[in-house]
Amino acid sequence: MRKLLPELVEIMEKKVPYASALADYYRGLTIKKDKQGVYVNEIPSITGVVLGAFNGEFFHETATTHCTPHNLRQNVAELLDTITVKDTNISIDPGEGGYKEFYTKTLQSPMQVELSEKIEILKEIENKLIKLDSRVINAWVAYKEQIKDQIFVNRNKNFTQTIIRVNVILSLFMSDGNKVVNNMEILGKTKGVEILKEIDENLLEKIKKETIEMLKAEKIKPGFYNVITCPDVTGIIAHETFGHGVEMDLYLKDGALAKDYIGSKLAPEYVNIVDDPTLEGEYGCYFFDDEGELAKPTYIIENGIFKRGISDLYSSIYLSHLPRSANGRRESIARKPYARMSNTFFVPGKHTVEEIIESTDYGIYMDNGYFGMEDPKGWGMQINSRIGREIKGGKFTGKVFSPITMTGFVPDILKEISHVGNIFLTIPGTCAKRYKEDVLVAIGGAHLKTKARLG
Amino acid sequence: MNIDLKKKLASTPGIYAWQYKIKNEHSYQLYLTKEQIEYIRKVQTEQIEIVIYKKLDDGKLGEAIFYLTPVEEFQIDEKLEKALYIAGLAAQKPFKLAKSINYKTIPLLDEELIKEPEKVIQDFRERIIKAVKKEKEVELSSSECYISRETTYFVNSRGCSGEIIKSMISWDFVLLSGDNLESESWYEGSCCHHSQLDIEGKIAEYAHYARDNVKTKLPRTSKTAIVINAKTLLPLFEPLIAHSSGKFIYDNISIFKKGKPIFRGDKLRGEELNMAFNPLIPYGLRSSPFDSDGVALDRIEIIKNGKLENIWSTKRYADYLEIPPTGRMSNIEISHGTKNLQELLKAEDCPIYHIVMFSFLNPDLASGDFATEIRFGYEIHPSGKRIPIKGGSITGNIFEMLANAYFSREIEMEGNYFGPGAVKFNSVSISGS
């Protein structure tokens, strides 16, 4: 394929000003242990080749899972037949080239660990989850290993990458006879099976404690509160506001309010937000994006000032005055690339979590974040957490609310950030663009203290 | 596919039972940035899902699921060997595969749509641009349209086989309004027949929302009634669907009991919910003669007069519970109520809220709890005055809310939802100004 794809790109560029090819080979396993037994499934994926041609104004692509040389050559011929080249001054820089190969570093590659060994670990975890408390009515644990091989070729580049991702989900159901609650813990990294070692007694105890708290939780009285966010909730804020909010494909569509704020001070100087696909080991890591751009960090907010957004190739062509980042990602070869996040996070600050809590007369500590939704146009946000802990006089009262939703106007919430914690944690996630186009990411950061509307 | 997979699976030693699905999809895609084309794409995919079962010594059943793409056909022997090894480790409670039956015939393929998909895509672009131009103070931000033809062939070792050929249109658009294009509204939808593609109607409806979205305020913090539109409603029913499933019942997670009320509370103050699955609707988004395990599908009432009437179940959980299999979920039918939309939208003592769109409504399947931001709606006063709203959030529990709910008399079809155009829930908590 590394020989065939350059040949196809060369054929295409005899007609069009720019062409590229991407081969995707995606494989892996999910293992789930629940009450009925063990399930082992291969991951369903679309493996194939996408061939792209720029006609001077927009892109034509053809994608197929039928990847024989004959079929791919035929697809190129058919694609070129449909293209009328436009006489424009737009050119695409193919970038610095070369023949490069990249691999995820692992301590224990999924291929090196026997399936039976992984199943035994999961059985043990599920057994422990079931026995955590008499109120447990069900539990399951799921492990997923994903190996993605990609080849990207344009007239200068011939890159390959192998990305290994592993994640584990622990799910616990409890009932008090009237209400049923479900709590989950998700671990995920761009690394190997060693992640299973992170599931220890402390983690199981944490899940148990939180699930019991959810059973007893009350509904919060809607209103404005001092809010302290734990690192995963902080990560969701970063992702929904300065991730989705600064995807530059939306700038072209007048679909993001952030476009009007480039260069503006939006937060205190101790607030920094970064999107970084090179952050080793994190779930959203890659070495080059799906359009062949070598991965590099994007400093979105530096010292409180909104500096730049994240781009795909198309938006960088039409917003050539703004720097291109390595964020052109696609769900699979069946979809086009968009400007998408990788690992997006608030950079840690100087405060300990104890200092932040002690500084709070009355407030809510948002814990166990699990969901968020962007609103790039209105620059609003919805951040959901399973748990909200009441703080009075600088101490937890033991009272818990569930679930909690934080909403508000992004600049208002940022401007109110008074503390940034010094602990850095991330969680894995699946990110959609509005309602579709799933890609794997990590989110995270440190504890934050701000003011926001909760409900 | 060059290999005879049926023969291969039937003749491989150690395989006790098997099923496979071959799925082919041809898709044509158009992406617009404003009115300009950003991408035109043609996609052809083929994937084979194979499930094999192995009898294990302790009476359990071993299962392995794997996939083949056209480039992997030559690996079939290697993949089967690996699958048998996996099945030896993946021990499950036994169940039987679906048995052979004649499936019903349902019209699912719109020949006109897939005859010339490139032309349909071009027509889509022209229609959407024209429809937006007809609207005042509104611009197109972006739009996407996919036309696809999906073929699924299913066969299992009990002689069960069938084929579904289905056409599909998936589309969306975002509209902008305001002096500085500061407001937006967006729509996404899917359908199976070109006659269901109501571009002009949806553009007119969402242009109205985009214009009103320019002048929104926050809702008031209150406990009051909300009326939710059909398009936004479906996720709220997901906890009900989960709790009436064989899986939730077998797993001891369900709070539902057959013949008992599905709402939480001392008594029903509103109208009773009636919910059915109907896979037989011609060109319905989730219509199908059989499910992904080959179980023949038919209309089934799930909730009748506010009580659990039937448990829906896959073949696996039906066998575990020793009940007839209904197959997987299909289109959802909700019965209409007695009041029309205008009556539901009438505020009596205090303002009520008409919710057009949430940011994301994602209720917890187990508890039924949800908390979501209001993306757009209206505050309706007893005087009849309607004020556009945005922001703030709604918190509630669907099982509690169904104790005091009213369903509109008007029926709407939106994706796989066929039911009241709106539902009113009394006494819901709103966080706002």
Interface residues (C-beta under 8 A of the other chain):
Chain A: D34 K35 Q36 G37 V38 Y39 V40 N41 E42 I43 P44 S45 I46 T47 G48 E57 F58 F59 H60 E61 T62 A63 T64 T65 H66 C67 T68 L79 T82 L115 S116 I119 I137 N138 F173 S175 K179 V180 V181 N182 M214 K219 I220 P222 G223 D249 L252 K253 D254 G255 L257 Y314 I333 A334 K336 F371 M373 D375 K377 G378 G380 M381 Q382 N384 S402 P403 I404 T405 T407 G408 F409 R434 Y435 K436 R453 L454 G455
Chain B: E25 S27 Q29 Y31 T33 K34 Q36 I37 E38 Y39 I40 R41 K42 V43 Q44 T45 E46 Q47 E49 K60 E63 A64 I65 F66 Y67 T69 P70 V71 E72 Y85 I86 L89 A90 A91 Q92 K93 E139 S141 S142 D172 V174 L176 L181 E182 S183 E184 W186 E188 T221 Y250 D251 N252 I253 I255 R316 Y320 S359 F360 N362 D364 L365 A366 S367 D369 F370 A371 T372 E373 R375 K390 G391 G392 S393 I394 T395 S429 I430 S431 G432
